[in-house]
Amino acid sequence: MRHKFKKRGYPSQVLDKAEKAIGQSKSKKVKGPRITFVTQYGGLSRKINGILQKHWPILCRAYPTVREFISPPLISYKRRKTIGSKLTKSSVPKDKLVASTFLGQRNSGMYPCLDCKQCRHVIKGKFFLHPGTGDSIQIRGYHTCLSQFVVYAIVCPCGMIYVGETIQKVKSRISQHKSTIKLGNIALPLSRHFKEKGHTMDQLRFMVLEHVPPLVRGGDRELRLKQREVWWIKRLNTLHLAGLNRDYNLYLFL
């Protein structure tokens, strides 16, 4: 390759410099992208770091094709919660101006957003009617397919109920449920029921039961959301065999 560039008139000094740069780049060890391991700093942080460094080669040997496992992870520490951070807020919330398209006060209940593929699956109204017991439960707040941090109920054609929670837009979560139903995933209780009973994803109906707003004094909003999910599972009696929920965790209330 060198003599070809030499014939084209390139100076020897330029070619020597290029060959030297190429040789250095080849000698460098190829490293994969490093994973960041984020944890709270504490008295056991050094031991945790040592355990990761000691046993990381096991992952390298078990998954040699995964580039992220080539190098040990970067350890990143975040500040632990203190009594002060639990009792006080770190910032003063600002009032947000939200443009409204409604001429008047919004009605409570569940309504389609009128701009997504999940709108046709919405159970519209101010009340959730339990298919099994006939109980009518009033829905507080205004909800659409765009609502986030919500507990929702899915009703199948035979009247069985599944209660779930999501921090993302509920339309995205429903889309995921429809995908597992379409694929016939028998590992999940909802899609397994639809497959066994011969239901299709087009027959799925859903309704938002409750929205969990940011906690006034701070705290774990996701934990509160999961606790409300458990409350609704018990309220609607949706555990197997009466419903489509597999189980729930009582440790959420400890």
N, C-alpha and C positions, 0 to 999 in steps of 0.2 A: 504493500500500500504506500510505503514511504517513497519508493522510486517513481510511482505514478505522479505524486505531488511534485517530486523533484523535476520531472520532465515538464510540468506545467509552469515551472519557474519560481516555485516557493523557496524562500531562503532557508538554508540549513538550520539557522538559529531558531526560526519559527517552528520547523519540523521537530527539532530536539525538544523544544518547550512543550509542544503538543504531546509528544510521546511520553514525556515525564509526567504530565498531568493525567494521561490515560492510565499509566502504571500505578499512580497513587490512588485513583478512583477504583481500580480493580482490587487493590489490596485492602480497601476498607471493608469491614464486616457488614453484611446486610442485616439490618434489624427491622423487625416488624413494628407496626403501630402499638404503642404501649397503652394498656387499659388503666384507667384511673380508679383506684379503690378509695372511696370516700367513707370516712368514719369519724365518729366523735373522739376527740382527744381525751385520754384518761390514763389511769395508772397502768393499764394493761396494754397500752398502745405499742410499746416496744416488743412485748411478747407476741402480739398479733403480727407485727411486721416480721419478726423472726420466723414464725410459723409459715407465713406466705413464702418467704425466701427459701425456706428449707424444703417445702413440698411442691413448689412451683414446677420443678423438673418432671414431676409425675404427669402434669397436664401436657407438658411439651412432648413427652413420649407417647401419651395416650392419643393426642390429637396433633400429629406432626404437620398436618396440612393447614391448621388454623394459624394464620400469621400473627394474630393477637396474642398467642401463647408463647411466641418465640422469646420475648423479653419479659422479665418480671414486671408486675404492675407498679405504677406510680402511686405512692401512698399520699393521700391528701386528707388533712384533718380539718374538721369544722368545730366551731365553738360549742361547748355543751350548754344546755339550758341551765340557768341559774335561778335562784329565788327572785331576783330582781326582774329577769326577763319574763317570768311567769306572772308577776304582779303588775307590771307596767308595760305599756306599749312602746315600741322602738320609734314609732313615727305617728304623727297626727294625720288621720285620714282626711282626704280632700273630697269635697262634694263634687260629684261628677254630673255634668249636664248631659242627659240622654234624650236624643230626639225621639219624639213619639209620633207614630202614624195614626194614633187613635184619637177620635173626636169625643173625648169624655173618658170616664173611668173604665178600666178593663174589667171584664167579668172574670170571676174565679172559675177554675176548671181547666180542662185539657182541650187544646184546639190545634189543628194542623197549621203549620207555618205557611202552607200554600206555595212552597218553593223547593220541595224535595220529593224523592221517590218513596219516602216512608209515610207521607201524609195520608195515603189511602189505607194505611194500617191503623190509624189513630182511632181510639174510642173517644169520641167527642162528647163533652158535657161537663156539668158541675158535680156529678155524682158517679162513683164507681159502684156498679151493681154486681154483687157477688153471684156468679152463676150457680153455685151450689146451695147457698143458704138463702139467697134472695135479699140479703142485707144491702141497704143503700148507704154508702159512705160518702159524705161530703168532702170534696177536694178543696183544700185551702190554697190560695195563691193562683196566679195565672201561669200556665205552662204550655209550651209548644214543642215541636220537634227539635228546636234549638236550645232547649233548657239544659243546663249543666248542673252537676252535683245534685242528682236526683235519685229517688227510689222509684222504680217503675214496676208495673205488673204486665205480664204477657198472658193472654187468654187464648187457649187453643179451641178448635171447633167443638170438642167434646166437653168443654167447660172447666178443664183443669187450669190451674193458675201457677205461674212461675213469677217469683218476686226477685228483682235484681237491683243493683245500684251501679252508678257510673259517674265519673268526674268529667267525662267528655260529653259532647252534645249527644243527647239521647238518640238522635237519628243515626249517629255513627255506631252506637252500641246495638241498635236494632238491626242495622245492616250486617253486623258481625253475626248476630243470632241467625239471620236468614241464610248467611253463607254456610254455617255449620249444618243447618237443616237441609240445604241443597246438596251438600256433600254427604249427608247421611252419617254424620259423626255419632257413633253409638257410645263414645266415651263420656259425652255430656248428657245430663238427664233430659234437657229440653229437646234437643235434636233427636235423641234416642226415642222419646215418646212420639214425636212427629213421624218418625220412620216406622215405628211399630204399628201405629194407628192408621198409617196411610195418609196423613195430612200433608199438605204442601205449604211452602213458605208463604204463598199468597194468602193463605187462610189465617195467618198470624194477626192478632190484634193486640195493641198495647196502649197503656195509659200511664202518665206520670202521677204518682200518688203523693209525693212530697218533695219539696226542694229544701236543701240544707244551706242556708246562707253562711257567710263568714262569721265566725264566732265573735261576739262583741268584745270579750276580754282576751282575744287570742286563743290559741289552742289548736288541737289537731282536728281540722275540719273533716278529713277523710275518715278518721276514727269515728267521729260523730255520725257520718254518713252510713258507715257499716253498722253502727248500733241501731240506727233508724231502720235499716234493712231488716235486721233481726226482729225488731218490734213489729214490722208489717208482716213478716213471715208468720209470726205467732198470731197476729190480729186476723189474718185471712186464712190461717190454718193450711199452709201450703207445703208442709213437709211431706215427704213420701210416707205413706201411700195416698194421703188425702190430696196432695198437690205434687208439684214438679220440682220442688227444692230438695236437694239431697240431704243437707244438714245446715247447721249454723254454729258459730263459735261463741261460747259463753265467756271466753277469756277476754272478749272485747269490753266487758263490763268490769273487769278487775282493776 
